[in-house]
């Protein structure tokens, strides 16, 4: 079992059931200069993106809260703290590999564009709403963490077909503010 498989397996019980890999060059083509892979982790050879689809993360979070109710009172952002604890617990699966983790929490000092990372990792396609749309979970996904790592893992590549194509567009029809004048946000 590779360290990527071990890491993915360790994060699955926490509800992080979406995993994709991005080649650093693909990220660098979209990232601002201060967020280039060579700046964030010199020598990075892969970027692994973790997220959740459907209710898996919420179910794991609620189970954790049932066991540790104090997390609701002691943590400023309990869901973000749950994600961080889960990642920190699973991180050992990477062994001695050099790596650097980033989270999509509002309290982070470096804010990566997780929609672009998720798209490049093949976790969904861009939508009319500006959200990432997953082929199975639709817009019900959350991108939670990314790990820049000094290991070359194959990139799945991005979803190239438009998942909105052929959709009756209930998002457009229900928007009272007419935010989709040309069919896009």
TORMIDREN-303239 format. One record per residue (C-alpha): residue number from 1; residue in one letter; x, y, z. Coordinates in steps of 0.2 Angstrom, whole numbers. Layout:
{pos NUM&code A&xx X&yy Y&zz Z}
...
//
This chain:
{pos 1&code X&xx 0&yy 0&zz 0}
{pos 2&code X&xx 7&yy 17&zz -5}
{pos 3&code X&xx 8&yy 31&zz 8}
{pos 4&code X&xx -6&yy 40&zz -2}
{pos 5&code X&xx -17&yy 25&zz -1}
{pos 6&code X&xx -13&yy 24&zz 18}
{pos 7&code X&xx -17&yy 43&zz 20}
{pos 8&code X&xx -33&yy 42&zz 11}
{pos 9&code X&xx -38&yy 27&zz 21}
{pos 10&code X&xx -34&yy 35&zz 37}
{pos 11&code X&xx -45&yy 51&zz 32}
{pos 12&code X&xx -60&yy 41&zz 26}
{pos 13&code X&xx -67&yy 37&zz 43}
{pos 14&code X&xx -67&yy 56&zz 46}
{pos 15&code X&xx -79&yy 58&zz 31}
{pos 16&code X&xx -66&yy 64&zz 19}
{pos 17&code X&xx -71&yy 53&zz 5}
{pos 18&code X&xx -65&yy 64&zz -10}
{pos 19&code X&xx -46&yy 63&zz -14}
{pos 20&code X&xx -37&yy 70&zz -30}
{pos 21&code X&xx -20&yy 74&zz -35}
{pos 22&code X&xx -13&yy 89&zz -44}
{pos 23&code X&xx 3&yy 91&zz -53}
{pos 24&code X&xx 12&yy 106&zz -46}
{pos 25&code X&xx 15&yy 113&zz -63}
{pos 26&code X&xx -4&yy 113&zz -66}
{pos 27&code X&xx -7&yy 123&zz -50}
{pos 28&code X&xx 7&yy 135&zz -53}
{pos 29&code X&xx -2&yy 140&zz -70}
{pos 30&code X&xx -17&yy 146&zz -60}
{pos 31&code X&xx -9&yy 152&zz -43}
{pos 32&code X&xx -3&yy 169&zz -39}
{pos 33&code X&xx 16&yy 170&zz -38}
{pos 34&code X&xx 16&yy 170&zz -18}
{pos 35&code X&xx 7&yy 153&zz -19}
{pos 36&code X&xx 17&yy 144&zz -32}
{pos 37&code X&xx 22&yy 127&zz -27}
{pos 38&code X&xx 41&yy 131&zz -26}
{pos 39&code X&xx 36&yy 145&zz -13}
{pos 40&code X&xx 24&yy 134&zz -2}
{pos 41&code X&xx 35&yy 118&zz -3}
{pos 42&code X&xx 51&yy 119&zz -13}
{pos 43&code X&xx 53&yy 103&zz -22}
{pos 44&code X&xx 35&yy 98&zz -21}
{pos 45&code X&xx 30&yy 84&zz -34}
{pos 46&code X&xx 12&yy 82&zz -30}
{pos 47&code X&xx -3&yy 91&zz -22}
{pos 48&code X&xx -16&yy 80&zz -14}
{pos 49&code X&xx -33&yy 88&zz -11}
{pos 50&code X&xx -45&yy 81&zz 2}
{pos 51&code X&xx -63&yy 85&zz 3}
{pos 52&code X&xx -80&yy 77&zz 7}
{pos 53&code X&xx -95&yy 73&zz -3}
{pos 54&code X&xx -113&yy 71&zz 4}
{pos 55&code X&xx -115&yy 69&zz 22}
{pos 56&code X&xx -100&yy 59&zz 27}
{pos 57&code X&xx -90&yy 72&zz 35}
{pos 58&code X&xx -105&yy 79&zz 45}
{pos 59&code X&xx -109&yy 61&zz 51}
{pos 60&code X&xx -91&yy 59&zz 57}
{pos 61&code X&xx -91&yy 76&zz 65}
{pos 62&code X&xx -108&yy 73&zz 74}
{pos 63&code X&xx -101&yy 56&zz 81}
{pos 64&code X&xx -85&yy 65&zz 87}
{pos 65&code X&xx -96&yy 78&zz 96}
{pos 66&code X&xx -107&yy 64&zz 104}
{pos 67&code X&xx -91&yy 57&zz 111}
{pos 68&code X&xx -82&yy 74&zz 115}
{pos 69&code X&xx -96&yy 87&zz 118}
{pos 70&code X&xx -82&yy 99&zz 125}
{pos 71&code X&xx -76&yy 102&zz 107}
{pos 72&code X&xx -92&yy 112&zz 104}
{pos 73&code X&xx -88&yy 124&zz 119}
{pos 74&code X&xx -69&yy 124&zz 119}
{pos 75&code X&xx -66&yy 126&zz 100}
{pos 76&code X&xx -69&yy 142&zz 91}
{pos 77&code X&xx -73&yy 133&zz 74}
{pos 78&code X&xx -77&yy 115&zz 79}
{pos 79&code X&xx -79&yy 108&zz 62}
{pos 80&code X&xx -63&yy 115&zz 56}
{pos 81&code X&xx -55&yy 109&zz 72}
{pos 82&code X&xx -62&yy 91&zz 68}
{pos 83&code X&xx -54&yy 92&zz 51}
{pos 84&code X&xx -37&yy 98&zz 57}
{pos 85&code X&xx -37&yy 84&zz 71}
{pos 86&code X&xx -42&yy 71&zz 58}
{pos 87&code X&xx -28&yy 76&zz 46}
{pos 88&code X&xx -15&yy 77&zz 60}
{pos 89&code X&xx -20&yy 60&zz 66}
{pos 90&code X&xx -18&yy 53&zz 48}
{pos 91&code X&xx -2&yy 63&zz 44}
{pos 92&code X&xx 9&yy 49&zz 50}
{pos 93&code X&xx 4&yy 39&zz 35}
{pos 94&code X&xx 16&yy 50&zz 25}
{pos 95&code X&xx 31&yy 44&zz 35}
{pos 96&code X&xx 47&yy 54&zz 31}
{pos 97&code X&xx 40&yy 62&zz 16}
{pos 98&code X&xx 43&yy 81&zz 16}
{pos 99&code X&xx 26&yy 90&zz 16}
{pos 100&code X&xx 16&yy 105&zz 20}
{pos 101&code X&xx -3&yy 105&zz 24}
{pos 102&code X&xx -15&yy 119&zz 20}
{pos 103&code X&xx -33&yy 120&zz 26}
{pos 104&code X&xx -48&yy 129&zz 18}
{pos 105&code X&xx -53&yy 137&zz 35}
{pos 106&code X&xx -56&yy 155&zz 37}
{pos 107&code X&xx -44&yy 157&zz 51}
{pos 108&code X&xx -29&yy 152&zz 40}
{pos 109&code X&xx -16&yy 164&zz 36}
{pos 110&code X&xx -13&yy 157&zz 18}
{pos 111&code X&xx -29&yy 156&zz 8}
{pos 112&code X&xx -27&yy 144&zz -7}
{pos 113&code X&xx -40&yy 144&zz -20}
{pos 114&code X&xx -48&yy 127&zz -16}
{pos 115&code X&xx -60&yy 128&zz -30}
{pos 116&code X&xx -46&yy 128&zz -43}
{pos 117&code X&xx -36&yy 114&zz -33}
{pos 118&code X&xx -52&yy 103&zz -33}
{pos 119&code X&xx -55&yy 106&zz -51}
{pos 120&code X&xx -37&yy 102&zz -56}
{pos 121&code X&xx -38&yy 87&zz -45}
{pos 122&code X&xx -53&yy 80&zz -54}
{pos 123&code X&xx -65&yy 82&zz -40}
{pos 124&code X&xx -78&yy 91&zz -50}
{pos 125&code X&xx -81&yy 104&zz -64}
{pos 126&code X&xx -84&yy 122&zz -63}
{pos 127&code X&xx -102&yy 127&zz -63}
{pos 128&code X&xx -114&yy 142&zz -67}
{pos 129&code X&xx -113&yy 146&zz -48}
{pos 130&code X&xx -95&yy 147&zz -47}
{pos 131&code X&xx -95&yy 132&zz -36}
{pos 132&code X&xx -87&yy 115&zz -40}
{pos 133&code X&xx -99&yy 102&zz -45}
{pos 134&code X&xx -96&yy 84&zz -42}
{pos 135&code X&xx -102&yy 70&zz -54}
{pos 136&code X&xx -111&yy 61&zz -39}
{pos 137&code X&xx -113&yy 73&zz -25}
{pos 138&code X&xx -117&yy 89&zz -36}
{pos 139&code X&xx -114&yy 105&zz -26}
{pos 140&code X&xx -114&yy 95&zz -9}
{pos 141&code X&xx -95&yy 94&zz -7}
{pos 142&code X&xx -83&yy 103&zz 4}
{pos 143&code X&xx -64&yy 105&zz 0}
{pos 144&code X&xx -55&yy 104&zz 17}
{pos 145&code X&xx -36&yy 102&zz 15}
{pos 146&code X&xx -22&yy 101&zz 3}
{pos 147&code X&xx -5&yy 93&zz 6}
{pos 148&code X&xx 10&yy 99&zz -5}
{pos 149&code X&xx 21&yy 83&zz -4}
{pos 150&code X&xx 38&yy 78&zz -11}
{pos 151&code X&xx 32&yy 62&zz -19}
{pos 152&code X&xx 27&yy 60&zz -37}
{pos 153&code X&xx 9&yy 53&zz -38}
{pos 154&code X&xx -1&yy 52&zz -53}
{pos 155&code X&xx -13&yy 66&zz -56}
{pos 156&code X&xx -31&yy 61&zz -61}
{pos 157&code X&xx -33&yy 77&zz -71}
{pos 158&code X&xx -48&yy 88&zz -71}
{pos 159&code X&xx -66&yy 85&zz -76}
{pos 160&code X&xx -67&yy 93&zz -93}
{pos 161&code X&xx -86&yy 90&zz -97}
{pos 162&code X&xx -98&yy 103&zz -90}
{pos 163&code X&xx -109&yy 95&zz -77}
{pos 164&code X&xx -122&yy 109&zz -79}
{pos 165&code X&xx -125&yy 105&zz -97}
{pos 166&code X&xx -142&yy 97&zz -100}
{pos 167&code X&xx -147&yy 102&zz -82}
{pos 168&code X&xx -164&yy 111&zz -81}
{pos 169&code X&xx -155&yy 124&zz -71}
{pos 170&code X&xx -166&yy 126&zz -55}
{pos 171&code X&xx -153&yy 137&zz -48}
{pos 172&code X&xx -156&yy 150&zz -62}
{pos 173&code X&xx -175&yy 149&zz -61}
{pos 174&code X&xx -176&yy 151&zz -42}
{pos 175&code X&xx -164&yy 166&zz -41}
{pos 176&code X&xx -175&yy 181&zz -38}
{pos 177&code X&xx -161&yy 193&zz -39}
{pos 178&code X&xx -158&yy 188&zz -58}
{pos 179&code X&xx -140&yy 185&zz -54}
{pos 180&code X&xx -138&yy 174&zz -69}
{pos 181&code X&xx -143&yy 186&zz -84}
{pos 182&code X&xx -133&yy 176&zz -96}
{pos 183&code X&xx -135&yy 159&zz -88}
{pos 184&code X&xx -119&yy 161&zz -77}
{pos 185&code X&xx -116&yy 169&zz -60}
//
